[in-house]
Every structure is written in C-alpha cells, then in structure tokens.
Amino acid sequence: MRTIFVLFDSLNRSAMGAYGSETVKTPNFDRFASRGVTFDSHYVGSLPCMPARRDLHAGRLNFTHRSWGPLEPYDNSFAQILKDHGVYTHLISDHLHYFEDGGHGFHTRFSSYDFIRGQEYDPWVAMVEPPLERIKAQFDERHYSTTKRDKRLQHAINRQQIVREEDFPGPRCFASAFDFLDKNRGADNWFLMLECFDPHEPFHAPDRFKKAYETGHLGRILDWPHYDRVVESPEDIAEVRANYAALVAMCDDYFGRLLDYLDEHDMWKDTCIVLSTDHGFLLSEHGWWGKCRMPYYEEVSHIPLIIHHPAYAGQAGSRRSSLTQTMDLMPTFLQIFGLEPPGEVTAKSLLPLLERDAPVRDAAVFGVFSGPIGVTDGRWVLYHYPPDVTRQGLVEYTLAPAHMTAPFTVEELKTARLVPPFDFTKGIPLLAIDALKDAKRVPNNDGKGFADLGTRLFDLVCDPRQTQPVDEPQVMQHLYDAMIRVLEAHDTPPEVFNWYEIESEPMGGKHEETFRAGDSRMAGQ
C-alpha cells in the first residue's frame, strides 16, 4: 500500500465546492470528492497549528496539558511508528513553524523530509538593508510594518524573490512531490505527507489566479489581516477575501495536477489519498479576522476531510455524517498499513467508515490551552469559557518547555517541579510549570489574548451561521456531560476542571498535590 496525505493549512470547507461553496471555484477538490468519501462532520481537536499536528501525530487531544510546543519525548508519532515497521515516510512541507523553538521533533520522525523555504515570515532571504521605501509603496501599512523587528517585514523581503509562479512555495511543494513520485511510484510501502502552508495568510497567489477574483482594488497590498475585530471598509473586506479565494484556487489547481498524475500513472488502484486541513479561518464572519482569539466558530473548527482508499472504491462519491476529528487520522494511517495503534491513543480509525457510516464518538471536544473549550454533538455546539481567562492556576506539563518562537522564560521555569506521570506518558514523570498569565503562548504572544468572551450555545441546524445563541439548559447539560467524559478519558489534570469550573468526579491520587497547589494559587487571586 502507498498513501499520499495532502494537508493544506487554513483551508475553509466553505471555500470548497464539495462543501457547498458557490463563490470559490474548486473543480479539482470537487473531482476528488467524486472519487472518495467525504466527511461532513469532521472537527478539529487541539488548536492551532502545532497543537493540531501533535493531535495528528499522537492520536489524542493535548490542549488541556500544555500549549503550543514541540512533540514530546513520550508522544507517539504515526510517522515514527510507520518507519519502525518498515514503511518509508517522507514529509514535504513549507510550514516554517517546524523550525522554530516550539515546533521541533515533528519532521524528524519521518524517514526523510524536504523543507521548502519562503512562507510567511520564514527567515529565508538575508537582506541587511531592505528597500523600505519600495516596500512601503507596495504594502498597506495596516497589514505590513517596515519596523525591522516586525516579522511581516521579513515576508515582504521574501516576496522580492518570489516573482514567477514556480517561485511560490506552494507550487514548489508540489514540484517536490512529483519528484518523489517519479522516483518512487514503482515502489510499495511508503507514506508521503505533502503539507502546504497555503491557503494560510498572507494570501499571496500568482496573478493568473487573482484575475478571476478581481475587486477593482487599486490600493496597496491587503492580504494579511491581523487576528482582530473587523474595522475595514466593505471594499477592503472584499479585497482580503478575494486574495484568500485566489490562493484557494491555486491550491485547487495544483491538487488537480496531483490527480492528473494519479490518472496518468494508474495509481488509484493501489494508493490511498487523504485530503484535509488543520483548522479554518474567519474572513470577517462574526466580525472577526483569524482564529483562536474568539469563539471557535464553525468556520474555524469544522473542517474538510476526503479520503480515497482503493479497497473502498465502490463508495466513491458517498458522504459520512459521523463525528470525526483530526486525531482520528493517526490510527487511520496505521490501519492502512495493517498496524494497531499504541495504548495511549484515544482516537478511532476511520477505515470502517469508508465502508459504511457508523458512530465514532457522541461528541467532539476541541480548544486552545487556557481558552474556551468547544464541544459539539453535530447538532448543537457549546463554547464554554472559564469565569476569568486571565487568572492563574493552570499548569503546563512538558519535558520540552518551549513556546512558539522561544523557550520558556526564566520566570516560568522557576516554578517547575517534577510531578507523577499521566496515563499517556509511558511512566515518565513530567515538569509541571505554572501557566503564568503573561507567558508568550498563543494567542497571548501577540499581546492581545482571548476576546469576545462568554459561554454560548448554538443550534447548528436552525442557525448554521451561528448568529443567535440559545438558552437550552438540558442541551447544555448533555454537552457538559459529554465534555467531561472526553476530558476524563484524556487524563485531564484536576486543576483544569477547577479553573474552568466544570464538575468532575474527584480524581485524587497521583496529581492531587498539583491540584491543591493550583487551587491555593487561584484562591489568592
């Protein structure tokens, strides 16, 4: 068996024809849906980028134990397990976060990898004295800064070297994939993860894709909205959305080239293809740009998943309504190659769903460390907020203390103490480090933190756009009960239940001392 896993970043399901889009044309994503099984109730787990990838590798939720950070030494990795069992694994990615302090340990689990340079603020083009006046004339100051310490300036510098379509990182990712396939399509027993940072912001696409979504905008470049409330004019909003649409169109075009390659070389009969993303992105819906700072509305948390497996070719074009999540891909990848998941895995393989729709779980739970916890049963969705997102009392459990772009500070590390293992750490004790309220974890790293606070419940059937929260106590209790079951199944530390003020059975035992310490800290706030 061979498997190609195509992971786009921030690919909104609402931008795909297979999921009902009428504004963005995606003939190739739609063509793939006609050959595969489309999952209609697929949700995120831990958010955003690296926590999502940790779920993906390890097959379990991680956001209640630590924030954005590296793959932990005790974590399982589907790529490592496959490699250990003789499956050749190769990663192609332009995702620069793998190469920051808070992203290490993921790409090295593969047999080989190819890192494509130039996305976002990747420190790629070295320029001591950049052409600041030219950059100011080209890029709108609302999205770009020419302050030398601003990471967006680095992207503007990188753009000076991205001129032709083949210079763009996304097309270069696909070129690398075709090189891998040319060399290896005659071999068996390999796994290719083709990971494209697009259509993540900045929304920079070649001109031929933008032409289909022209808005008449004559000003400077607007393609990288800050994660904040929408204050732009309708014309500027339309321009940002058009730039996103153009980038999705580019992703669709190059994905279509992959489908053409599979056609040309008759690979469908012995190759599994999986298409998904890590999360979505708000493009002015609910008055917001971005993700994570606000409630995890459907645009962010409800994501696409389409799978073709040659053994289930007879199911081509069918759809599944069962609740699934990002972490379910880990045991799915293992089962494709006949392997059983380790005992620490809580997710479920989706291969049985390719044959017929069947329940995998009764609720999906998702969230960001120290942010709201989302839970949905497919009909209703609840976003539960703690009474005070700024108070201390949470703990980061880790053996690799690093935030997104820097190690934990001395102030954080001074709180470190050794605590007993959790049920997924393979008997290894951990460092417990106080989650200080000013720590540089997502989304605090931009100095803004969480906003639009307040627990709310939505009826996704009657109100799919989530415009009007509802008050249904019985439904809320049902969702809270489901949330607690999931959190307990993931050996969530007791102080989390206390900090969020959600009821759970007394856990006692191995983490009781940590819980008491967290409780006393909160009592002193």
Summary of the structure (lengths in Angstrom):
residues: 525
radius of gyration: 22.4
end to end distance: 56.5
largest distance: 67.1
contacts: 1774
relative contact order: 0.16
helix: 36%
strand: 16%
